Amino acid sequence: MNEDNFEQINAILEEYQPSSLYSLELRNQLISNALPGDVPSSVVDMKLDESLLRTLDYDLSSYQTYLSAVEFNWIEAVAKELFITRALLTDNPPNTSDVEVHKLSAINVEFEKQLQELNASIATDEATILEMSQELELGYDETIKTFTQSRKLMNEIADLELELNELKINQTEDDAEPMTIAEVTQVVTEYENQLQEMNERLVANQQEVPQLKALHLSDSKAVEQLRVERHAVEKAEGDRRRTLSSQIRGGTLVKIEAGLTWFKSVRRTYQASMGIISIGFVGPPRSKPDKLRVTFSLRHSLEATLVIEFKDLPQSGTRRIASAYLDQSSQDIEPIVEPYIANNDLVTLIRAVVHFVGQL
């Protein structure tokens, strides 16, 4: 291409810039009569993908921006080429060589390469989106399964409490008064804490035995003390079972212990599925706590604590959720928790806050 043609094309582009660069309607008019109605296959595929993603209810803001950029570049390239070609043919009818025409068309090859790269990138994004959708579906199924098991466990615990009430009604005056499910839980917890402390002391003492033998070969008192504490642990376990068995008839204790074990297992599974680290009570016994503290994990090894406060309703003799907030955080979650406080829905409130904070 000689210098005159180069200057002529520059002049044409200077004329094109202010008149057509920012007008999509003008560009469409330029190419409407010169090209068939169908767009490149890559653009068609992207529009089909957009329809599929819209059906799956994904956020399409970034994808639509990407598609608009591809369409803009394609239309802009075709419009510029046609504008330059028409201007050259009008001013200089066809004495242009094949080589110069090929150079004018070289820009199309460049845009075709870009479209191929974009298609490869879109295919990778589609695979990632499919994998994410499968993971979300599996997580949803696991959550539903855990929730169903929790409801079933709550129903079985309620049946156990009804059975205890029936035993209380049918007992004679000489019988010991049966315990409620809350009292049994409290007694079991106290004995478990005592046994855990004694076991910890026993383990610590057992670790010191080799050292004591090496330092004091003739000292047998330490060994005897370990044996006494070991027997005390075994006796405490037997006393715990005998004490509870004397207050609860038949196999109720076994059922309650099995129910508590199952409840702890399901609770740990449920907490793990939601990222919950611990659940603690503040105030009176667990049957009527003043506050509930739920600690859950965030990204980058961070943690957050949700504090839920309760209040008494004297007229109905029940307790309701009074408020909920994030401990040591300025994040306002009142719009999130307000509907669940109104419905007194504790489980859904915790799930909503965990989901909200996880997206921050």
N, C-alpha and C positions, 0 to 999 in steps of 0.2 A: 504494500500500500504506500503510495507516494505521499509527500508532505502536504500537497494540496488536498487530497482526500482526507487526510488526518485532520487538517484544520476544518474541513467541511463538516466532518462528523462531530467535532467538538462544538461547532456552531449549532448543529442540530440538537445536540444534547443540552446546550445552554437554553435553547428554545423549549425543549421538552420539560426541563426541570420545573420552571414556575407554573407551567400549564397543566401538567399531568402527574407529577410525582405524588402528590397527596390526594388525588382524586381517584378512588376505586371505580367510580362510575365511568370516568373517561377511559381508564385502562380496559375495563370490560367492553366498552364500545369499540376500542381499537382492535381487540382480538376476536370480537364476536363474529365478524364476517370472514375472518381469515383462517379460523381454526374450527374443527368440529366441536360439537357441544360437550363431549365428554372431556373430563380433566385427566391428568396423569393417573396411572393406576395406584401410585403411592398415596396420592391425596384421597382417592376413593377408598382405599384400605383404611386410612386414618379416620375417615368419616364413619365407616362401618364399626371400627373399634370404639369410636366415641359413642355410638348408639348402644353397643354392648355394655360399655362401662356405665352409661346412664341407667341402663336396666338394672345393673348390679348396685346402683345407688352410691357410686363413688364420687368423691370431690373432683370435679372436672375443670376447675378454674385454671390450673397449670397446664392441663392437657389441651384445653381449648386455646390458650395463648400460644402453645407450641404449634397447633394446627394452623392457627391464623398466620403465624410467621411463615410457615411453609407455603401456604396459599399466596401470601403477599409476595414472597420472593419469586414464586413461579409466574404469577401474573405480571409482576414488575419486569421480569426478564423478557417475557414474550412481548409486552407492550413496548419496551425500549427497542427491541429488535425490529418490530413491525414499523415503529415510528421512524427509525433510522432508514430502513429499507425503502419505505414509501417516499421519504424526503429525498433520498439519493436518486430513486427512479424518476421522481418528478423533475429534479434539477438536471440529472445526467442519465437519460434513458440508456438502456442496457448496453453499455460498452465496458461493463465491469468484468474482469476475468474470473474464471472459476476459483483461482487461488484466493482472490480477494473475498469472494462470496464465502469460501470455506473459513477464512479468518473471521468474517462477520458472524458466522454460525458457531464459532468455537466456544462462545459463552454458554451455548446450550449444553455442550458436553460437560462443562464444569458444574452446571446446576444439576445435571443428571447424576453426577458423582455424589454431589451433596445429598440428593434425595435418597440415593442408595445407602449412604451412611446413616441418614435419619431413619430409614426403614429398619436397619440393623439395631439402632438404639431403641426404637419403639418395640421391636421384638423382645429385647432384653427386659424392658419395662413391663411388658405384658406377662412374661414369665414370673417376674417378681410379684406383680399384682396377684397372679393366680396362686402363687405360694402363700402370700399373705392371707388371701381369702380362705384357703384350706386350713391354715393355722387358726384363724378366727372361728371357723366352723367347729374344729376340734375342741377349742377352748370353750365355746358355747355349750357343746354337748357335755363336756366334763362338768361344767357349772350346773347344768340342769340335773345331771345325775347326782351330784353332791347335794343339791337342794332337796331332791326327792328323798334321799337317804336321811337327811336331817329332819324332814317332816315326819318320816316314818319313825325315827327314833323318838321324837317328841311325843308322838301318839303312844308309843310303847311305855315311855316314862309316865305319861298320864294314866295308862292302864295300871301300872304298878302302884301309883298313888291311890287309885280307886280300890285296889286290893288291900292296901294298908288300912284304908278307912273302913272297909268291910270287916277286917280283923278287929278293929277297935270297937265296932258296934257289937260284934258277937262275943267279945271277951267277957269273962266273969269278973267279980270284984277282986278276987285273989290274983288274977293275972296281972302281969306287968303292963303298964300303959305302952302301946306300940308307938314307935317314933314316926314322924312325918319324913317325907323324902328330903326336906331341907335339913332336918336334924341329923338324919343318917349321913348326909353328905358332909356336914360339919364335923361329926364324930370321926368319920373315915379320914377326912383331911387332917385332923389333929393327930390321929394315930400314925398316918403316913409321914407327917412331918417329924414326929418323934423317932420313928424307925429310920428315916433318912439321916437324921442327926447321929443316931447311934451307929448306923452303918458307916458313915463318914469317919467317925472316931475309930471304929474298928479297923477300917482300911488304913488310916494313918498309923495306928499302933502296929499293924502287921508289917508296914513298911519299915518301922523302926526296930523290929526284932533282930535282923542280922547285925545292925549296928550295935545294939545292946549286947548281943552275944559276943561280938568281937571285943567290946570294951570291958564287959563284966561277965566273965565266963562263969563265975560262981553265983551270980545274981539270978535267982529263979523267980523273984517276986513279980517281975515285969511279965513273965510268961503266964503266971497264975492270974494276974490281973486281966490279961487278954482273954483267957479262958472264961473268967467270970463275966466279962462284958459280952462275950459271944453267947454264953448261956442266957444273959439278960435280954439280948436281942431276940433269941428264940422264944423266951418266956413272954416277952412283950407281944410278939406275934400271936402266940396262943391265947394270951389274955384278951387281946383285941377281938379275936373271933368268938371267944366264950362270952365276953361282955355283950357284944352285938347279938349273938345267938339267943341270949337270955331275954332280950327285949323284942325280938322279932321272931315270929313263928315260922316253922317249916323252912322252905327253901327260898324265902323272900330275900334274905341277905345275899344269897348266891345270885339271884336274879338282878338285884340292885347293883352288886359289884360288876356283874357282866354288862349291865346297862351303862354304868359309869365308864367302864373300859371302852365300850363301843362308842359312847358319846365323845370321849376324849380323842379317839382315833378319827372319828368323822370330823370333829372340830378342827383337829390339826390339818386334815385334808382340805377342809373348807378354807381355813386360814391361808394355807399355802397357795390355793388356787387364786385367792384375792391379794396375795402379797402381804398378808397380815403377819406380824411378828409376834405380838402378844396382846392379850386382853386382860385388863385389870379392873378391880372394883375398889371404890373409895367409899368409906362410911361404915354403916352397920353390916350385919351378915349379908351374904350374897342374895338372900331372898328379897331384901329391900335396900339396895345400895343407893347412896346419894349421887354418885357419879360413876360413869363407865369410861375407861381410858383404852382406846384402840390404837396401837402403834403399828404402822405399816411402812414398807420399804418403798423408796422412790428410785429414780435413775441416779447414776453416779454414786451409788452406795450411800445415799441420803435416807433419812427417816423422817416421818411426820407422825404426830400424835393427835388423834381426834378425841375431844372431851365431850361427853354427852351428860347433861345434868337432868335429874328427874325431880318431880314434885308430886305431893300427895293431893288427892281429891277427896276431902272428908265426906262430901255428900254421897259419893259412890264407894268409898273405901278402897280406891284403886290408886295406882301411880301412873303418871304420864311423862312423856318427854317434855322438858321445859325449854331447853336450848341446846345448841351444838356449835362448837367452834374448834379451830385448830390451835393447839397449845404453842405458845412462843412463836406466833406467826401473825403477820399483818394481813394475810390473805382473807378477804371477806367471802364466806361461804353461805351467808344467810339466804340469798336467792335460791341456792341449791337445796338447802335442808328445810326451808319453810314448809313446802307441801307435805313432806314426810312427818314433820313435827305435828302438823294439823291432823294427820291421819294416825299418829302414834305408831308409825311403821319403822321399827328400829332396824331390822335387817336391810330393808331397801335404802334407808338413810345411809348406813355404813357403806353399802355398795356404791351409791351415788357419789359420796365424797371421795372414796378411793379412786373411782373412775375419773372424777373431775381433777383431782390433784395429779393423777398419773399423766394427764394431758398437758400440764403446765410446762 
